[in-house]
Amino acid sequence: MTTHDAGSAAATGRWAVALASAVSLAVAMGIGRFAFTPLLPMMLHDGVIDLRSASWLASANYLGYLAGALLCTFQPWIWARVPRLPPIDGPWLVRAGLLATGLLTLSMALPLPALWPLLRFAAGVASALVFVYTSGWCLSQLARLQATALGGVMYAGPGAGIVVSGLFATAMVAWHWRASTGWLIFGTLAFALTAAVWPTFRPSDGPRPGAAAGAGAAHVAAHGRTEVGLLAVAYGLAGFGYIVTATFLPVIARASLPPSAWLDMFWPIFGVGVVSGSLLAARVRVSGDLRLMLVGGYCVQAAGIAVSLVRPSLAGFAVGSLMLGLPFTAITFFAMQEVRRLRPALAASSMGLLTAMYGIGQIVGPPLVAELLRHSGSAGAGFTHSLEIAMSALLVGAAMYLWMVRAYPRPATASA
């Protein structure tokens, strides 16, 4: 094989890994988690749920996501103390999670509303498992292929899923289809995409996650534990800032603006921002201090919220949605790279810790908004205070990263 042929084969391998991982996250996040958002108005219109039960369904999914993230975090600890447990493999878990996502999405079409909270909880667990193990597998493979920056392509997957689900739902609303049809379409799409990437996620022959737990624990004790903890807290603030805004910005827009077809486009606009930001992140040099990139991402999201507050107009909400989406998964890309730098031997469990903190931020956000609305003189005032708190949380997270840059200077020889 010539040098050119070898380079072409390596490039094909890099793109196969990145694109398969992007599709995996599109299924797990764009469909498994976020398809509920554009389908919710259809479910309300069909009369199958009300706002109270809708909030319970959303909370069930957030709790499932947190449970799945915690399972990833403690998996090495559990496997190290229960030697009878069979070793597990990251690609195997990705495959299982993708199949579960398709099945659970299809099941939401069943006229069994009492079962829906359990289905949404299970979908949250599956999406967290797929997210953590796809991220760990992809970044590890790309590092081996010396193409770490392509990890940004992987994180374009959730944005692509958001765009597709949002546009599909908008069309279905225009055609007066029922929400159950939407769940069937999204479930079928999840299975089709899973089949497309199934061969790429082959179970590996190398060390399994459980087998490396002992060595990883020794490494963590020697380096990085405090810094990883601070990183997790700051990352959790991004979950809080995002969920408050993404959940209630469409409601605020509908209350503030006259009826318009554009009101249904804020979610796809957010998804376009996610895809664009992820592809831009793939072009960023990853040899610098990624904590500074995280500072920039948090500030862009905070500015997006500020635009929505200062200019509560169609253009203002559109720009705010775009700015909120641009750094959404780019933040995840940079944070997960930091985890790999600090805890390479326990990357999956550390990614699970960050994902769990993000999930906690998501769970705390909506109840806080509900309390502010209850104690405010008007809904407008309550929403304004909520967005101000979300913006402040993002700015606090940015300040934490700046402090970490000074308190924990990165070694000159380190690479992401």
ZIVENRA-V394583 format. One record per pair of residues at least 12 apart in sequence whose ideal C-beta (glycine too) atoms are under 10 Angstrom apart, sorted by the first residue. I is the first residue (numbers start at 1). GAP is how many residues later the second one is. If there is no record, write none. Layout:
# ZIVENRA-V394583
i: {I I}
gap: {GAP GAP}
This chain:
# ZIVENRA-V394583
i: {10 10 10 11 11 11 13 13 13 13 13 13 14 14 14 14 14 14 14 14 14 14 15 15 15 15 16 16 16 16 17 17 17 17 17 17 17 17 17 17 17 17 17 17 17 18 18 18 18 18 18 18 18 18 18 18 18 18 18 18 19 19 19 19 19 19 19 19 20 20 20 20 20 20 20 20 20 20 20 20 20 20 21 21 21 21 21 21 21 21 21 21 21 21 21 21 21 21 21 21 21 22 22 22 22 22 22 22 22 22 22 22 22 22 22 22 22 22 23 23 23 23 23 23 23 23 23 23 23 24 24 24 24 24 24 24 24 24 24 24 24 24 24 24 24 24 24 24 24 25 25 25 25 25 25 25 25 25 25 25 25 25 25 25 25 25 25 26 26 26 26 26 26 26 26 26 26 26 26 26 26 26 27 27 27 27 27 27 27 27 27 27 27 27 27 27 27 27 27 27 27 27 27 27 27 28 28 28 28 28 28 28 28 28 28 28 28 28 28 28 28 28 28 28 29 29 29 29 29 29 29 29 29 29 29 29 29 29 29 29 30 30 30 30 30 30 30 30 30 30 30 30 30 30 30 30 30 31 31 31 31 31 31 31 31 31 31 31 31 31 31 31 31 31 31 32 32 32 32 32 32 32 32 32 32 32 32 32 32 32 32 32 32 32 32 32 32 32 32 32 33 33 33 33 33 33 33 33 33 33 33 33 33 33 33 34 34 34 34 34 34 34 34 34 34 34 34 34 35 35 35 35 35 35 35 35 35 35 35 35 35 35 35 35 35 35 36 36 36 36 36 36 36 36 36 36 36 36 37 37 37 37 37 37 37 37 37 37 38 38 38 38 38 38 38 38 38 38 38 38 38 38 38 38 38 38 39 39 39 39 39 39 39 39 39 39 39 39 39 39 40 40 40 40 40 40 41 41 41 41 41 41 41 41 42 42 42 42 42 42 42 42 42 42 42 43 43 43 43 43 43 43 43 43 44 45 45 45 45 46 46 46 46 48 48 48 48 48 48 49 49 49 53 53 53 55 55 55 55 56 56 56 57 57 57 57 57 57 57 58 58 58 58 58 58 58 58 59 59 59 59 59 59 59 59 60 60 60 60 60 60 60 60 60 61 61 61 61 61 61 61 61 61 61 62 62 62 62 62 62 62 62 62 62 62 62 62 63 63 63 63 63 63 63 63 64 64 64 64 64 64 64 64 64 64 64 64 64 64 65 65 65 65 65 65 65 65 65 65 65 65 65 65 65 65 65 65 66 66 66 66 66 66 66 66 66 66 66 66 67 67 67 67 67 67 67 67 68 68 68 68 68 68 68 68 68 68 68 68 68 68 68 68 68 69 69 69 69 69 69 69 69 69 69 69 69 69 69 69 69 69 70 70 70 70 70 70 70 70 71 71 71 71 71 71 71 72 72 72 72 72 72 72 72 72 72 72 72 72 72 72 72 72 73 73 73 73 73 73 73 73 73 73 73 73 73 74 74 74 74 75 75 75 75 75 75 75 75 75 75 75 75 76 76 76 76 76 76 76 76 76 76 76 76 76 76 76 77 77 77 77 77 78 78 79 79 79 79 79 79 79 80 80 80 80 80 80 80 81 82 83 85 86 86 87 87 87 87 87 88 88 88 88 88 88 89 89 89 89 89 89 89 89 89 89 89 89 90 90 90 90 90 90 90 90 90 90 90 90 90 90 90 90 91 91 91 91 91 91 91 91 91 92 92 92 92 92 92 93 93 93 93 93 93 93 93 93 93 93 93 94 94 94 94 94 94 94 94 94 94 94 94 94 94 94 95 95 95 95 95 95 95 95 96 96 96 96 97 97 97 97 97 97 97 97 97 97 97 97 98 98 98 98 98 98 98 98 98 98 98 98 98 99 99 99 99 99 100 100 100 100 100 100 100 100 100 101 101 101 101 101 101 101 101 101 101 101 101 102 102 102 102 102 102 102 102 102 102 102 103 103 103 103 103 103 103 104 104 104 104 104 104 104 104 104 104 104 104 104 105 105 105 105 105 105 105 105 105 105 105 105 105 106 106 106 106 106 106 106 106 106 107 107 107 107 107 108 108 108 108 108 108 108 108 108 109 109 109 109 109 109 109 109 109 109 110 110 111 119 124 124 127 127 128 128 128 128 128 129 129 130 131 131 131 131 131 131 131 131 131 132 132 132 132 132 132 132 132 132 132 132 133 133 133 133 133 134 134 134 134 135 135 135 135 135 135 135 135 135 135 135 135 135 135 135 136 136 136 136 136 136 136 136 136 136 137 137 137 137 137 137 138 138 138 138 138 138 138 138 139 139 139 139 139 139 139 139 139 139 140 140 140 140 140 140 141 141 142 143 143 143 143 143 143 147 148 148 148 148 148 148 148 148 149 149 149 149 149 149 149 149 149 149 150 151 151 151 151 151 151 151 151 151 151 151 152 152 152 152 152 152 152 152 152 152 152 152 152 152 152 153 153 153 153 153 153 154 154 154 154 154 154 155 155 155 155 155 155 155 155 155 155 155 155 155 155 155 156 156 156 156 156 156 156 156 156 156 156 156 156 157 157 157 157 157 158 158 158 158 158 158 158 158 159 159 159 159 159 159 159 159 159 159 159 159 159 159 159 159 160 160 160 160 160 161 161 161 161 161 161 161 162 162 162 162 162 162 162 162 162 162 162 162 163 163 163 163 163 163 163 163 163 163 164 164 164 164 164 165 165 165 165 165 165 165 166 166 166 166 166 166 166 166 166 167 167 167 167 167 168 168 168 168 168 169 169 169 169 169 169 170 170 170 170 170 172 173 173 174 174 209 209 209 209 212 212 212 212 212 213 213 213 214 215 215 216 216 216 216 216 216 216 216 217 217 217 218 219 219 219 219 219 220 220 220 220 220 220 223 223 224 224 224 224 224 224 224 224 224 225 225 225 226 226 226 227 227 227 227 227 227 227 227 228 228 228 228 228 228 228 228 229 229 230 230 230 230 230 230 231 231 231 231 231 231 231 231 231 231 231 231 231 231 231 232 232 232 232 232 232 232 232 232 232 233 233 233 233 233 233 233 234 234 234 234 234 234 234 234 234 234 234 234 234 234 234 234 234 235 235 235 235 235 235 235 235 235 235 235 235 235 235 235 235 235 235 236 236 236 236 236 236 236 236 236 236 236 236 236 237 237 237 237 237 237 237 237 237 237 237 237 237 237 238 238 238 238 238 238 238 238 238 238 238 238 238 238 238 238 238 238 239 239 239 239 239 239 239 239 239 239 239 239 239 239 239 240 240 240 240 240 240 240 240 240 240 240 240 240 240 240 241 241 241 241 241 241 241 241 241 241 241 241 241 241 241 241 241 241 242 242 242 242 242 242 242 242 242 242 242 242 242 242 242 243 243 243 243 243 243 243 243 243 243 244 244 244 244 244 244 244 244 244 244 244 244 244 244 244 244 244 244 245 245 245 245 245 245 245 245 245 245 245 245 245 245 245 246 246 246 246 246 246 246 246 246 246 247 247 247 247 247 247 248 248 248 248 248 248 248 248 248 249 249 249 249 249 249 249 249 249 249 249 249 249 250 250 250 250 250 250 250 251 251 251 252 252 252 252 252 252 252 252 252 252 252 253 253 253 253 253 253 253 253 253 253 254 254 255 255 255 255 256 256 256 256 256 256 256 256 257 257 257 257 257 258 260 262 262 262 262 263 263 265 265 265 265 266 266 266 266 266 266 266 266 267 267 268 268 269 269 269 269 269 269 269 269 270 270 270 270 270 270 270 270 270 270 271 271 271 271 272 272 272 272 273 273 273 273 273 273 273 273 273 273 273 273 273 273 274 274 274 274 274 274 274 274 275 275 275 275 276 276 276 276 277 277 277 277 277 277 277 277 277 277 277 277 277 278 278 278 278 278 278 278 278 279 280 280 280 281 281 281 281 281 281 281 281 281 281 281 282 282 284 284 284 284 285 286 286 286 286 286 286 287 287 287 288 288 288 289 289 289 289 289 289 289 289 289 290 290 290 290 290 290 290 290 290 290 291 291 291 291 291 291 291 291 291 291 291 291 292 292 292 292 292 292 293 293 293 293 293 293 293 293 293 293 294 294 294 294 294 294 294 294 294 294 294 294 294 294 294 294 295 295 295 295 295 295 295 295 295 295 296 296 296 296 296 296 297 297 297 297 297 297 297 297 297 297 297 297 297 297 298 298 298 298 298 298 298 298 298 298 298 298 299 299 299 299 299 300 300 300 300 300 300 300 300 300 300 300 301 301 301 301 301 301 301 301 301 301 301 301 301 301 301 302 302 302 302 302 302 302 302 302 302 302 303 303 303 303 303 303 304 304 304 304 304 304 304 304 304 304 304 304 304 305 305 305 305 305 305 305 305 305 305 305 305 305 306 306 306 306 306 307 307 307 307 307 307 308 308 308 308 308 308 308 308 309 309 309 309 309 312 312 312 320 324 324 327 331 331 331 332 332 332 332 333 334 334 335 335 335 335 335 336 336 336 336 336 337 337 338 338 338 338 338 338 339 339 339 339 340 341 341 341 341 341 342 342 361 361 364 365 365 365 365 366 368 368 368 368 369 369 369 369 369 369 369 370 370 371 372 372 372 372 372 373 373}
gap: {135 136 137 134 136 139 128 129 131 132 134 187 127 128 130 131 132 133 134 135 136 139 130 132 135 138 125 181 183 184 120 121 122 123 124 125 127 128 130 133 134 136 137 183 184 120 123 124 127 129 131 132 133 134 135 136 137 138 139 264 131 134 135 137 138 177 178 181 74 114 117 118 121 134 137 173 176 177 178 179 180 181 73 109 113 114 116 117 118 120 121 129 130 132 133 134 135 136 176 179 180 112 116 128 129 130 131 132 133 134 135 136 137 138 139 175 253 256 75 111 131 134 137 138 170 171 173 174 177 67 70 71 73 74 77 106 107 109 110 111 113 114 130 133 169 170 173 176 177 69 102 105 106 109 110 113 129 130 131 132 133 134 135 136 253 304 307 128 130 131 132 133 134 135 136 137 138 139 163 164 167 171 67 70 71 72 74 75 78 99 100 103 107 130 131 134 159 162 163 164 165 166 167 169 170 66 69 70 72 73 95 98 99 100 101 102 103 105 106 129 130 133 162 166 36 72 98 99 101 102 105 126 128 129 130 131 132 133 245 300 97 127 128 129 130 131 132 133 134 135 136 156 159 160 163 241 244 67 70 71 73 74 92 96 127 130 131 133 134 152 155 156 158 159 162 29 32 33 65 66 68 69 70 72 73 88 90 91 92 93 94 95 96 98 99 126 129 154 155 158 28 29 31 32 68 87 90 91 93 94 95 98 125 128 129 27 93 124 125 127 128 131 132 212 233 236 237 240 66 70 73 88 126 127 129 130 131 133 134 147 148 150 151 152 154 155 18 21 22 25 69 72 84 87 129 143 147 150 21 125 128 129 132 209 210 213 230 233 124 126 127 128 129 130 131 132 134 135 141 144 148 212 226 229 230 233 69 126 127 129 130 133 134 140 141 142 143 144 146 147 14 17 18 129 139 210 13 128 129 132 138 209 213 223 127 130 131 134 135 136 137 138 139 140 141 14 65 70 73 135 136 137 139 140 135 128 131 133 134 131 132 133 134 63 65 68 130 131 132 64 67 130 60 63 64 192 311 312 315 60 61 64 51 56 59 60 62 63 64 59 62 66 185 189 304 305 308 58 61 62 65 303 304 307 308 56 57 58 59 60 61 62 63 64 56 58 59 60 61 62 63 64 66 301 58 59 62 177 181 297 298 299 300 301 302 303 304 54 57 58 61 62 296 299 300 40 53 54 55 56 57 58 59 60 61 62 63 64 295 55 56 58 59 60 61 62 63 64 66 174 290 291 293 294 295 297 298 58 59 62 289 290 291 292 293 294 295 296 297 54 55 57 58 61 62 289 292 29 53 54 55 56 57 58 59 60 61 62 63 64 284 287 288 291 55 56 58 59 60 62 63 282 283 284 285 286 287 288 289 290 291 55 58 282 283 285 286 289 290 54 57 58 61 278 281 285 21 56 57 59 60 61 64 137 276 277 278 279 280 281 282 283 284 59 159 273 275 276 277 278 279 280 281 282 283 284 275 278 279 282 13 18 54 57 58 134 135 138 271 273 274 277 133 134 135 136 137 138 140 141 144 269 270 272 273 274 276 133 136 140 269 272 132 135 129 130 131 132 133 134 135 130 131 132 133 134 136 137 132 128 127 125 122 124 120 121 122 123 124 45 115 120 121 122 123 44 48 112 113 114 115 116 117 118 119 120 121 39 42 43 44 45 46 47 48 50 111 113 114 116 118 119 258 42 43 46 107 109 110 111 112 113 41 109 110 111 112 116 33 36 37 39 40 41 43 44 108 110 116 255 35 36 37 38 39 40 42 43 44 100 103 104 106 107 109 35 38 99 102 103 106 107 108 30 33 34 37 26 28 29 30 31 32 33 34 35 36 37 97 28 29 31 32 36 92 93 95 96 97 99 100 103 27 91 92 95 99 22 23 25 26 27 29 30 90 94 21 22 25 26 28 29 85 86 89 90 92 93 24 84 85 86 87 88 89 90 91 92 93 16 19 20 23 84 87 88 14 15 16 17 18 19 20 21 22 23 79 83 86 14 18 21 77 78 79 80 81 82 83 84 85 86 13 77 78 79 80 81 82 84 85 12 15 16 76 80 12 15 71 72 74 75 76 78 79 69 70 71 72 73 74 75 76 77 78 70 73 69 64 235 238 31 228 224 227 228 230 231 223 226 71 24 26 27 201 205 220 221 224 227 204 215 216 217 218 219 220 221 222 223 224 68 76 215 218 219 20 23 63 67 16 19 20 197 198 201 202 204 205 212 213 216 217 219 220 73 200 203 204 211 212 213 214 215 216 17 63 64 67 210 211 12 13 15 16 17 62 63 198 12 15 194 197 198 200 201 208 212 277 64 66 200 204 207 208 59 63 12 143 194 197 201 272 273 135 134 138 139 185 189 192 267 268 132 133 134 135 136 137 138 184 188 267 132 127 130 131 135 181 182 183 185 186 189 265 125 126 127 128 129 130 131 132 134 177 178 180 181 182 185 122 125 126 128 129 180 124 128 175 178 179 182 119 120 122 123 124 126 127 173 174 175 176 177 178 179 181 115 118 119 120 121 122 123 124 125 126 173 174 177 36 117 118 121 172 113 116 117 120 167 170 171 174 109 111 112 113 114 115 116 117 118 119 120 166 167 169 170 171 111 112 114 115 118 25 28 29 32 110 113 114 84 105 106 107 108 109 110 111 112 113 163 166 104 105 106 107 108 109 110 111 112 162 22 25 29 104 107 17 20 21 24 102 103 106 98 99 100 101 102 103 104 105 106 97 98 100 101 104 14 17 18 21 100 13 16 17 95 98 99 91 94 95 97 98 13 88 91 87 90 137 138 139 140 133 134 135 136 137 132 133 136 131 130 131 127 128 129 130 131 132 133 134 128 129 132 127 123 124 125 126 127 122 123 125 126 129 130 119 120 114 115 117 118 119 120 122 126 184 117 118 125 178 181 182 64 111 114 115 116 177 180 181 110 111 114 115 118 122 125 126 124 128 170 171 173 174 177 178 60 63 104 107 108 111 112 119 122 123 126 169 170 173 177 103 107 118 121 122 123 124 125 126 128 121 124 127 128 163 164 167 57 60 61 64 97 101 120 123 160 162 163 164 165 166 167 169 170 59 96 97 99 100 101 103 104 118 119 120 121 122 123 126 162 165 166 117 118 119 120 121 122 123 124 125 126 128 157 161 61 120 121 124 153 155 156 157 158 159 160 161 162 163 56 59 60 63 89 90 93 94 97 116 119 120 123 124 155 156 159 160 92 115 116 117 118 119 120 121 122 123 124 125 126 154 158 117 118 120 121 122 123 124 125 128 149 150 153 154 156 157 57 60 61 63 64 83 120 124 146 148 149 150 151 152 153 154 155 156 28 59 63 82 83 85 86 89 116 119 120 123 148 151 152 115 116 118 119 120 121 122 123 126 147 61 117 118 120 121 122 124 125 128 139 142 143 144 145 146 147 149 150 25 56 57 59 60 63 75 76 79 120 141 142 145 146 149 20 21 24 75 78 79 82 116 119 144 115 118 119 122 139 143 117 118 121 125 134 135 138 139 142 17 18 21 55 56 59 68 71 72 75 134 138 141 13 14 16 17 20 67 71 118 128 132 56 57 60 65 68 127 128 131 132 134 135 13 55 59 60 61 63 64 65 67 68 12 63 57 124 125 128 52 56 57 58 60 61 124 127 55 56 57 59 60 56 54 52 53 55 56 51 54 49 52 53 56 48 51 52 54 55 56 58 59 54 58 53 57 48 49 50 51 52 53 55 56 34 48 50 51 52 53 54 55 56 58 50 51 54 57 49 50 53 54 27 31 46 47 48 49 50 51 52 53 54 55 56 57 48 50 51 52 53 54 55 56 50 51 53 54 46 49 50 54 20 23 45 46 47 48 49 50 51 52 53 54 56 47 48 49 50 51 52 54 55 51 46 47 50 12 16 45 46 48 49 50 51 52 53 56 48 51 46 49 50 132 131 47 48 51 55 129 130 127 128 129 122 127 128 45 49 112 115 116 120 121 125 127 43 44 45 46 47 48 51 111 120 126 43 44 47 107 109 110 111 112 113 114 117 119 42 106 109 110 113 118 34 37 38 40 41 42 44 45 108 123 33 36 37 38 39 40 41 43 44 103 104 106 107 108 110 111 39 100 102 103 104 105 106 107 109 110 31 34 35 38 102 105 29 30 31 32 33 34 35 36 37 38 97 100 101 104 29 33 93 95 96 97 98 99 100 101 102 103 28 95 96 98 99 22 23 24 25 26 27 28 30 31 94 98 19 22 23 24 25 26 27 30 89 90 92 93 94 96 97 21 22 88 89 90 91 92 93 94 95 96 16 17 20 21 88 91 12 13 15 16 17 18 19 20 21 22 23 87 90 15 18 19 81 82 83 84 85 86 87 88 89 90 14 17 81 82 85 12 13 14 15 16 17 12 13 15 16 75 76 79 83 74 75 78 79 82 68 71 72 67 66 70 67 27 63 66 19 22 23 26 83 67 82 16 19 20 23 66 14 15 18 19 80 78 79 12 16 63 66 72 78 12 13 14 15 76 69 70 73 74 75 66 72 32 36 29 21 24 25 28 20 17 18 21 22 13 14 16 17 18 20 21 12 16 15 12 13 14 16 17 12 13}
